[in-house]
Amino acid sequence: MKNLQTAIQTILARAVKDTEPGIVLGIRQGGHTLFTAARGLANLETGTAFTATSAFRICSITKQFVCALVWREVLAGRIDVAAHPGKYVGWMKCFDPALTILHLMQNKSGIRDQWVMAMMMGAKPEQRFTLEDGFAAMRRAPASMFAPGSQSLYCNGNFELLGQILRAVSGQDFQLALQTHVLAPLGMKNTFVGVDTAKALPGNTRGYRHIKGKWVEEQNGVHWSASAGIVSTMEDIFKWDACLRDPAASGLPWVDKIKTPQPFTNGASAAYASGINHWQAHGRAVLTHQGALRGWRSILLRFVAEDTAIAVFMNRTNSPSGYFPSRVAYAAAKALGIKPVWQTAATKKRAVARVASPGWYCSIEQGLLMQLRNPPSGAVANFQRDADKLFAGDQAHVVESDDQYLRIIQTKRTQLVTSFEEANMHALMQRCAPGQANTPDKPISASKKLTKPACFASGSYQCAPIDTTLVLAATAKGTTIQFSGPFGKGEVYPVEVINTTTAYFEISRGVDETPPGRMLIVFDAAAKSLEISGALARRVVFRRG
């Protein structure tokens, strides 16, 4: 135990300095808490230490709680998970007729994420964004991006819809249902739903961002509830983990239902269960979910076979040390002798890959834009902001990420297939023919290309369903894009051009965390339209005039 404590303290020291926003780590094994350890500050102004009793926004870990409450109603015969949400809440009849409540619970709805849509409807990062604003965004764009059940794509709105369904069926809102049926029975006395993220937490715990060598307090204006609203402590979250370990012994047998993912409509196995990831490989499994808001990061991991749970909370958006909760949690697992689920005892060092045709690749159907590069350290694939390092696969012309989540098959020099097995998404991507002065590893400068009419036609474009106008402006200083809609007049984003039909811009700060990131623009000259796609909101069409 002493050696383990020393190893954990070393990990925490690498992640966080004593004078920085803090970190708390907890480990449970065999139904008992081994120990908790903390470092850094809950509030930089007061110098309050971050501890196992510090209040913390667990963010998206909330999703498993609302799904557990839904399963409680299912087992009581009050909700049918195979039913359309409109059966219980009238306005939800606008969604795809094939949609079911189970699709919402397992992120298979295909509904566009309301936080991303908000940015395309004129929202600015720090503005107030209520629960009703989120429902309004979903009502304006109700069509699913794919057949419900055929893919998995993260959507916070799925879980806010579940909260509304719970309220319609039980007469209790999420906060009251959670308190009555989960928090009180488990003795989670310091846990509650903090809807308004702008409000201070008990003990005045604050969230921070590192900017230009300094820590500044983050500002949030978003409201959330059943998707990410829970505030808790390390001590309380381990009471929930005890329930996950043995729901029946905890008196909440219906919690066990959240652990089992249902297959996709084509029979392929899924990893996302009811508000919780269930990763399996080589006969081993882990239950996990992460959470994020500006100023807050969290992860809860349960290694099933090893009967070990690890939780990590950090009150920061970014980290100069490069350590985030997932990295800290896996480092702690390594100290315990637990390997990632995708590794076996026979795992060998993997060979880094080189790709035959680096450059930009696009799938209009899936709304994907990928850049393949060959830096000296080995090939990388970049979809949004972060790059996935690529390793040689089991066949020629196949490369994949280390955890095998991403797999790329080069079919021809000008096209390839990307597979995201966990999401059951397989996209045929065409290489974007480079424009003048372009190279495979670097986009054309917007200032050089978008001033010419032969490229994107500058001007105003409208998307009637979401009541939003997009303005593409080309000047001598470069080209920009800006949205004006129900939530105001948004930020001005610089545009980078790949060729005469394809470009992108970056939303590096959203109303939610993590931000939308890289947004694809596809220009259709014949239709006089622009199609905008992000990772969680594909193919929003804006038409000229």
QUITAUR-V738394 format. One record per residue. N is the residue number from 1. RES is the residue in one letter. SS is DSSP state (H for helix, E for strand, C for the rest). D_LAST is the distance of its C-alpha to the last C-alpha in Angstrom with 2 decimals. Layout:
[[N;RES;SS;D_LAST] [N;RES;SS;D_LAST]]
//
This chain:
[[1;M;C;69.17] [2;K;H;69.94] [3;N;H;68.47] [4;L;H;65.30] [5;Q;H;64.94] [6;T;H;65.43] [7;A;H;62.76] [8;I;H;60.24] [9;Q;H;61.03] [10;T;H;60.47] [11;I;H;57.02] [12;L;H;56.10] [13;A;H;57.46] [14;R;H;55.26] [15;A;H;52.18] [16;V;C;52.72] [17;K;C;54.82] [18;D;C;56.92] [19;T;C;55.00] [20;E;C;51.50] [21;P;E;49.45] [22;G;C;51.47] [23;I;E;51.89] [24;V;E;53.93] [25;L;E;54.98] [26;G;E;56.92] [27;I;E;58.71] [28;R;E;60.21] [29;Q;E;62.38] [30;G;C;64.45] [31;G;C;63.38] [32;H;E;64.52] [33;T;E;62.84] [34;L;E;64.21] [35;F;E;62.96] [36;T;E;60.06] [37;A;E;59.50] [38;A;E;57.31] [39;R;E;56.64] [40;G;C;54.70] [41;L;E;53.47] [42;A;E;51.65] [43;N;E;51.10] [44;L;C;51.36] [45;E;C;52.12] [46;T;C;55.03] [47;G;C;56.18] [48;T;E;56.28] [49;A;E;56.96] [50;F;C;54.73] [51;T;C;56.91] [52;A;C;56.97] [53;T;C;56.77] [54;S;C;53.75] [55;A;C;50.81] [56;F;E;47.85] [57;R;E;44.35] [58;I;C;44.65] [59;C;H;40.90] [60;S;H;39.95] [61;I;H;43.60] [62;T;H;43.00] [63;K;H;41.35] [64;Q;H;44.72] [65;F;H;46.11] [66;V;H;43.55] [67;C;H;43.96] [68;A;H;47.73] [69;L;H;47.42] [70;V;H;45.34] [71;W;H;48.07] [72;R;H;50.62] [73;E;H;48.96] [74;V;H;48.72] [75;L;H;52.44] [76;A;C;53.20] [77;G;C;51.42] [78;R;C;48.74] [79;I;C;45.72] [80;D;C;45.01] [81;V;C;43.11] [82;A;C;42.19] [83;A;C;40.45] [84;H;C;36.77] [85;P;H;36.02] [86;G;H;34.96] [87;K;H;38.62] [88;Y;C;39.44] [89;V;C;36.34] [90;G;H;34.41] [91;W;H;30.89] [92;M;H;31.16] [93;K;H;31.01] [94;C;H;27.25] [95;F;C;28.12] [96;D;C;28.83] [97;P;C;31.78] [98;A;C;33.71] [99;L;C;33.64] [100;T;C;37.07] [101;I;H;38.55] [102;L;H;40.24] [103;H;H;36.92] [104;L;H;35.96] [105;M;H;39.36] [106;Q;C;39.18] [107;N;C;35.57] [108;K;C;34.72] [109;S;C;32.04] [110;G;C;28.95] [111;I;C;27.23] [112;R;C;24.96] [113;D;C;26.84] [114;Q;H;25.87] [115;W;H;26.68] [116;V;H;24.24] [117;M;H;21.48] [118;A;H;22.35] [119;M;H;21.58] [120;M;H;18.09] [121;M;C;17.74] [122;G;C;18.77] [123;A;C;22.55] [124;K;C;24.94] [125;P;C;28.15] [126;E;C;30.74] [127;Q;C;29.14] [128;R;C;30.70] [129;F;E;29.35] [130;T;C;31.32] [131;L;H;32.18] [132;E;H;30.15] [133;D;H;27.07] [134;G;H;27.69] [135;F;H;28.02] [136;A;H;24.80] [137;A;H;22.95] [138;M;H;24.68] [139;R;H;24.02] [140;R;H;20.24] [141;A;C;20.48] [142;P;C;23.73] [143;A;C;23.48] [144;S;C;26.00] [145;M;C;25.06] [146;F;C;28.20] [147;A;C;30.89] [148;P;C;32.76] [149;G;C;36.07] [150;S;C;35.20] [151;Q;C;34.32] [152;S;C;34.92] [153;L;C;32.24] [154;Y;C;32.93] [155;C;C;31.25] [156;N;H;32.68] [157;G;H;31.09] [158;N;H;33.42] [159;F;H;36.37] [160;E;H;35.04] [161;L;H;34.49] [162;L;H;38.11] [163;G;H;39.23] [164;Q;H;37.71] [165;I;H;39.41] [166;L;H;42.68] [167;R;H;42.44] [168;A;H;41.86] [169;V;H;44.83] [170;S;H;47.32] [171;G;C;46.52] [172;Q;C;46.53] [173;D;C;43.63] [174;F;H;43.56] [175;Q;H;45.58] [176;L;H;48.38] [177;A;H;48.51] [178;L;H;48.72] [179;Q;H;51.51] [180;T;H;53.44] [181;H;H;53.34] [182;V;H;53.01] [183;L;H;53.75] [184;A;H;56.83] [185;P;H;58.49] [186;L;H;57.99] [187;G;C;59.08] [188;M;C;55.85] [189;K;C;56.64] [190;N;C;54.37] [191;T;C;51.18] [192;F;E;48.48] [193;V;E;44.74] [194;G;C;43.17] [195;V;C;39.76] [196;D;E;38.72] [197;T;C;38.70] [198;A;C;39.00] [199;K;C;42.50] [200;A;C;45.58] [201;L;C;47.66] [202;P;H;51.40] [203;G;H;53.47] [204;N;H;50.52] [205;T;C;49.33] [206;R;C;46.25] [207;G;C;43.70] [208;Y;E;43.11] [209;R;E;41.14] [210;H;E;42.70] [211;I;E;40.90] [212;K;C;42.44] [213;G;C;45.89] [214;K;E;45.86] [215;W;E;45.36] [216;V;E;43.04] [217;E;E;42.46] [218;E;C;39.20] [219;Q;C;36.97] [220;N;C;35.40] [221;G;C;33.56] [222;V;E;32.81] [223;H;E;34.70] [224;W;C;35.94] [225;S;C;38.72] [226;A;C;39.40] [227;S;C;37.32] [228;A;C;38.97] [229;G;C;40.69] [230;I;E;44.39] [231;V;E;46.57] [232;S;E;49.89] [233;T;C;52.70] [234;M;H;54.28] [235;E;H;57.31] [236;D;H;55.27] [237;I;H;53.01] [238;F;H;56.19] [239;K;H;57.23] [240;W;H;54.05] [241;D;H;54.89] [242;A;H;58.33] [243;C;H;56.67] [244;L;H;54.52] [245;R;H;57.74] [246;D;C;59.59] [247;P;C;57.63] [248;A;C;60.58] [249;A;C;62.99] [250;S;C;60.58] [251;G;C;60.52] [252;L;C;56.84] [253;P;H;57.12] [254;W;H;53.59] [255;V;H;52.25] [256;D;H;53.45] [257;K;H;50.61] [258;I;H;47.96] [259;K;H;49.55] [260;T;C;48.84] [261;P;C;45.55] [262;Q;C;44.71] [263;P;C;43.83] [264;F;C;40.41] [265;T;C;39.86] [266;N;C;41.04] [267;G;C;44.25] [268;A;C;43.51] [269;S;C;45.00] [270;A;C;42.87] [271;A;C;43.70] [272;Y;E;41.80] [273;A;C;43.95] [274;S;C;43.40] [275;G;C;42.02] [276;I;C;44.28] [277;N;E;44.36] [278;H;E;47.35] [279;W;E;47.77] [280;Q;E;50.55] [281;A;E;52.09] [282;H;C;55.62] [283;G;C;56.99] [284;R;E;55.85] [285;A;E;53.21] [286;V;E;51.51] [287;L;E;49.69] [288;T;E;47.22] [289;H;E;44.16] [290;Q;E;42.72] [291;G;E;41.01] [292;A;E;38.88] [293;L;E;37.47] [294;R;C;37.19] [295;G;C;40.88] [296;W;E;42.24] [297;R;E;43.04] [298;S;E;45.25] [299;I;E;46.62] [300;L;E;49.11] [301;L;E;50.79] [302;R;E;53.49] [303;F;E;55.32] [304;V;C;56.69] [305;A;C;59.67] [306;E;C;60.72] [307;D;C;60.41] [308;T;E;58.86] [309;A;E;56.02] [310;I;E;54.47] [311;A;E;52.13] [312;V;E;50.65] [313;F;E;48.80] [314;M;E;47.49] [315;N;C;46.00] [316;R;E;43.74] [317;T;C;40.24] [318;N;C;41.31] [319;S;C;44.74] [320;P;C;46.25] [321;S;C;48.92] [322;G;C;46.48] [323;Y;C;48.02] [324;F;C;45.93] [325;P;H;47.32] [326;S;H;46.97] [327;R;H;48.82] [328;V;H;51.49] [329;A;H;51.92] [330;Y;H;52.42] [331;A;H;54.78] [332;A;H;56.76] [333;A;H;56.83] [334;K;H;58.20] [335;A;H;60.89] [336;L;C;61.79] [337;G;C;62.04] [338;I;C;58.92] [339;K;C;56.60] [340;P;C;52.91] [341;V;C;52.63] [342;W;C;51.41] [343;Q;C;54.54] [344;T;C;58.01] [345;A;C;61.41] [346;A;C;61.08] [347;T;C;57.75] [348;K;C;58.04] [349;K;C;56.21] [350;R;C;53.03] [351;A;C;52.24] [352;V;E;49.08] [353;A;C;46.76] [354;R;C;45.16] [355;V;C;42.08] [356;A;C;42.19] [357;S;C;38.57] [358;P;C;37.10] [359;G;E;33.44] [360;W;E;30.07] [361;Y;E;29.50] [362;C;E;26.50] [363;S;E;26.23] [364;I;C;22.71] [365;E;C;24.31] [366;Q;C;26.10] [367;G;C;23.58] [368;L;E;26.39] [369;L;E;26.74] [370;M;E;30.34] [371;Q;E;32.14] [372;L;E;35.70] [373;R;E;38.08] [374;N;E;41.78] [375;P;E;43.20] [376;P;C;47.02] [377;S;C;47.52] [378;G;E;45.92] [379;A;E;42.59] [380;V;E;39.93] [381;A;E;36.67] [382;N;E;33.94] [383;F;C;31.17] [384;Q;C;30.29] [385;R;C;32.49] [386;D;C;35.97] [387;A;E;37.53] [388;D;E;39.67] [389;K;E;42.78] [390;L;C;43.48] [391;F;E;46.88] [392;A;E;48.31] [393;G;C;48.03] [394;D;C;50.67] [395;Q;C;49.56] [396;A;C;48.64] [397;H;C;44.96] [398;V;E;44.46] [399;V;E;43.79] [400;E;E;43.34] [401;S;C;43.28] [402;D;C;46.69] [403;D;C;46.19] [404;Q;C;44.79] [405;Y;C;41.66] [406;L;E;39.58] [407;R;E;40.71] [408;I;E;39.26] [409;I;E;40.44] [410;Q;E;39.81] [411;T;E;39.61] [412;K;E;38.66] [413;R;C;38.12] [414;T;C;34.36] [415;Q;E;33.98] [416;L;E;35.63] [417;V;E;35.81] [418;T;E;35.56] [419;S;E;37.35] [420;F;E;37.38] [421;E;H;40.39] [422;E;H;40.43] [423;A;H;36.87] [424;N;C;37.51] [425;M;E;34.41] [426;H;E;34.70] [427;A;E;31.86] [428;L;E;31.90] [429;M;E;30.33] [430;Q;E;29.56] [431;R;E;30.38] [432;C;C;27.47] [433;A;C;28.46] [434;P;C;28.85] [435;G;C;27.09] [436;Q;C;28.91] [437;A;C;31.47] [438;N;C;30.85] [439;T;E;33.80] [440;P;C;34.15] [441;D;C;34.96] [442;K;E;32.57] [443;P;C;28.80] [444;I;E;27.51] [445;S;C;27.14] [446;A;H;23.55] [447;S;H;24.70] [448;K;H;25.87] [449;K;H;23.01] [450;L;C;19.51] [451;T;C;19.92] [452;K;C;19.65] [453;P;C;16.56] [454;A;C;18.44] [455;C;C;17.80] [456;F;C;14.66] [457;A;C;11.80] [458;S;C;11.62] [459;G;E;8.76] [460;S;E;6.72] [461;Y;E;6.10] [462;Q;E;7.03] [463;C;E;10.23] [464;A;H;11.08] [465;P;H;14.77] [466;I;H;15.54] [467;D;C;13.49] [468;T;E;12.48] [469;T;E;10.00] [470;L;E;10.79] [471;V;E;11.11] [472;L;E;12.64] [473;A;E;14.84] [474;A;E;17.36] [475;T;E;20.42] [476;A;C;24.00] [477;K;C;25.02] [478;G;E;22.77] [479;T;E;19.41] [480;T;E;18.42] [481;I;E;16.17] [482;Q;E;15.97] [483;F;E;15.05] [484;S;E;14.95] [485;G;E;15.81] [486;P;C;18.84] [487;F;C;21.33] [488;G;E;20.23] [489;K;E;18.84] [490;G;E;20.04] [491;E;E;21.86] [492;V;E;20.56] [493;Y;E;21.36] [494;P;E;22.26] [495;V;E;20.96] [496;E;E;23.46] [497;V;E;22.67] [498;I;C;24.76] [499;N;C;23.39] [500;T;C;20.36] [501;T;C;18.84] [502;T;E;20.48] [503;A;E;20.77] [504;Y;E;21.74] [505;F;E;22.20] [506;E;E;24.99] [507;I;E;25.14] [508;S;C;28.81] [509;R;C;29.32] [510;G;C;27.97] [511;V;C;28.90] [512;D;C;31.31] [513;E;C;33.54] [514;T;C;33.15] [515;P;C;29.70] [516;P;C;26.90] [517;G;E;27.70] [518;R;E;25.86] [519;M;E;22.30] [520;L;E;21.11] [521;I;E;17.76] [522;V;E;17.19] [523;F;E;14.60] [524;D;E;14.07] [525;A;C;13.28] [526;A;C;13.70] [527;A;C;11.34] [528;K;C;8.75] [529;S;E;9.45] [530;L;E;11.78] [531;E;E;14.75] [532;I;E;16.81] [533;S;E;20.47] [534;G;E;23.48] [535;A;C;27.07] [536;L;C;26.92] [537;A;E;23.30] [538;R;E;21.95] [539;R;E;18.76] [540;V;E;16.13] [541;V;E;12.85] [542;F;E;9.51] [543;R;E;6.52] [544;R;E;3.78] [545;G;C;0.00]]
//
